[in-house]
Amino acid sequence: MRIMVTGGCGFIGSHLTDKLIEMGHNVCVVDNLSTGNIKNLNPEAHLYQMDIRDEKIKDVFEKEQPESVFHLAAQINVRRSEEDPFFDIDVNIKGSVNVIKAFLNVKDRKKFIFASTGGVMYGDTDIFPTPESVEPFPLCPYGISKLTVEKYLTYFSAFYNLQFVSLRYGNVYGPRQNAYAEAGVIAIFSTNILEGKKLTVFGDGEQTRDFVYIDDVIRANLIMLENPTTGIFNVGTGKETSVNQIFEYIKSASGKKIKKIHTDPKKGEIKRSCLCPDKIVQMAGWKAEIDIKDGIKRTFNWFKENFSGS
Ligand SMILES: NC(=O)c1ccc[n+]([C@@H]2O[C@H](COP(=O)([O-])OP(=O)(O)OC[C@H]3O[C@@H](n4cnc5c(N)ncnc54)[C@H](O)[C@@H]3O)[C@@H](O)[C@H]2O)c1
């Protein structure tokens, strides 16, 4: 199949591109390399170094005629979305609509698969694990922009027969995650350990997240490419892990004596997040398989092997 991956030089998009190419698909990538790294890009993928907001993206669609699109390119930093909501709107909403509109002109179009968020989608809900039926209430511009794109997808599906899937990921972690962004605590802790730094925990460390390993997330995407099902799905484990537990697991994976310091909690940070995966289990047969301790070991070992100092 001819496939486009936006954000294919980033953490999740590059793993997805590798897998699609391994399966024999013909993959092109659109990425402006703002947070992605050219080193992540599979050499068999054709790169269009382009911004998703660029109106010339329609020429890329015209030339490549991708039958399916995985749309992962985004501004992913929650803090930045709070400081500069207009930038977030520009990239995450306008950029996404630009990509969707260009895809509508493809003759043999099959599916549009969107990387959404489960982590911030349900705000301060008290229903855990949280199913998709809970009303979304994102408490940050980044979450609002992801929800808005889901609304656009529903609109284009109703009026333009767009087949789409929106995958609401938990906290994805694994090799290649950018440790210098604020998103991935496991990548940040791994790098801090290798740099000999103390680990900083915000607040009491009892805040929980649903950590889902990269291989499981890629499998969810691949299932959705083949499976006729459409709609919105959580992609999580249904299990909560606290930052303090993550600290203990990573300490044991590293085999080192590590200290942590607690600082003030992050303003506005939600206390708990945990996604109910029942819908995707029942409708598409996907279930997370990698246990958090095992995933952390794999991730830490990758950072160790690839550590070049700083
Ligand atoms: N990592 C997570 O835990 C997580 C959780 C929920 C949702 N997501 C979503 O998954 C997707 C991928 O996230 P990631 O963790 O791989 O992040 P990432 O920063 O590693 O990847 C994003 C990629 O998009 C590219 N990009 C950013 N802005 C662009 C623009 N304007 N035009 C073209 N390319 C652009 C970047 O260069 C990068 O290669 C994002 O949509 C993110 O919101 C990630």
The ligand as a Tripos MOL2 file, in Angstrom:
@<TRIPOS>MOLECULE
LIG
   44    48     1     0     0
SMALL
NO_CHARGES

@<TRIPOS>ATOM
      1 N1          4.6780   10.4180   23.1360 N.am      1 LIG1
      2 C1          3.5140   10.3230   23.7670 C.2       1 LIG1
      3 O1          3.4450    9.8980   24.9160 O.2       1 LIG1
      4 C2          2.2370   10.7290   23.0650 C.ar      1 LIG1
      5 C3          1.0290   10.6220   23.7890 C.ar      1 LIG1
      6 C4         -0.1600   10.9930   23.1480 C.ar      1 LIG1
      7 C5         -0.1370   11.4460   21.8440 C.ar      1 LIG1
      8 N2          1.0470   11.5670   21.1790 N.ar      1 LIG1
      9 C6          1.0180   12.0710   19.8060 C.3       1 LIG1
     10 O2          1.7810   11.2270   18.9660 O.3       1 LIG1
     11 C7          2.3860   11.9950   17.9210 C.3       1 LIG1
     12 C8          3.8730   11.7290   17.8600 C.3       1 LIG1
     13 O3          4.4620   12.0950   19.0990 O.3       1 LIG1
     14 P1          5.9980   11.7870   19.4380 P.3       1 LIG1
     15 O4          6.0670   11.4960   20.8760 O.co2     1 LIG1
     16 O5          6.5490   10.8130   18.4570 O.co2     1 LIG1
     17 O6          6.6240   13.2360   19.2180 O.3       1 LIG1
     18 P2          7.9090   13.7050   18.3760 P.3       1 LIG1
     19 O7          8.1350   15.1460   18.7380 O.co2     1 LIG1
     20 O8          9.0430   12.7640   18.5580 O.co2     1 LIG1
     21 O9          7.3760   13.5940   16.8700 O.3       1 LIG1
     22 C9          6.6710   14.6230   16.2300 C.3       1 LIG1
     23 C10         7.2490   14.7540   14.8190 C.3       1 LIG1
     24 O10         6.4860   15.7350   14.1240 O.3       1 LIG1
     25 C11         7.3570   16.6530   13.4690 C.3       1 LIG1
     26 N3          6.6680   17.9430   13.3910 N.ar      1 LIG1
     27 C12         6.3150   18.7620   14.4150 C.ar      1 LIG1
     28 N4          5.7040   19.8680   13.9430 N.ar      1 LIG1
     29 C13         5.6370   19.7300   12.5880 C.ar      1 LIG1
     30 C14         5.1090   20.5430   11.5490 C.ar      1 LIG1
     31 N5          4.5410   21.7240   11.7950 N.pl3     1 LIG1
     32 N6          5.2300   20.0910   10.2730 N.ar      1 LIG1
     33 C15         5.8250   18.9010    9.9820 C.ar      1 LIG1
     34 N7          6.3520   18.0850   10.9400 N.ar      1 LIG1
     35 C16         6.2480   18.5050   12.2330 C.ar      1 LIG1
     36 C17         8.5910   16.7050   14.3550 C.3       1 LIG1
     37 O11         9.7560   17.1500   13.6750 O.3       1 LIG1
     38 C18         8.6960   15.2490   14.8150 C.3       1 LIG1
     39 O12         9.4640   14.4890   13.9160 O.3       1 LIG1
     40 C19         2.0180   13.4510   18.2040 C.3       1 LIG1
     41 O13         0.8890   13.7970   17.4340 O.3       1 LIG1
     42 C20         1.6480   13.4390   19.6870 C.3       1 LIG1
     43 O14         0.7530   14.4730   20.0130 O.3       1 LIG1
     44 C21         2.2370   11.2220   21.7600 C.ar      1 LIG1
@<TRIPOS>BOND
     1     1     2 1
     2     2     3 2
     3     2     4 1
     4     4     5 ar
     5     4    44 ar
     6     5     6 ar
     7     6     7 ar
     8     7     8 ar
     9     8     9 1
    10     8    44 ar
    11     9    10 1
    12     9    42 1
    13    10    11 1
    14    11    12 1
    15    11    40 1
    16    12    13 1
    17    13    14 1
    18    14    15 2
    19    14    16 1
    20    14    17 1
    21    17    18 1
    22    18    19 2
    23    18    20 1
    24    18    21 1
    25    21    22 1
    26    22    23 1
    27    23    24 1
    28    23    38 1
    29    24    25 1
    30    25    26 1
    31    25    36 1
    32    26    27 ar
    33    26    35 ar
    34    27    28 ar
    35    28    29 ar
    36    29    30 ar
    37    29    35 ar
    38    30    31 1
    39    30    32 ar
    40    32    33 ar
    41    33    34 ar
    42    34    35 ar
    43    36    37 1
    44    36    38 1
    45    38    39 1
    46    40    41 1
    47    40    42 1
    48    42    43 1
@<TRIPOS>SUBSTRUCTURE
     1 LIG1         1 GROUP 0 **** ****
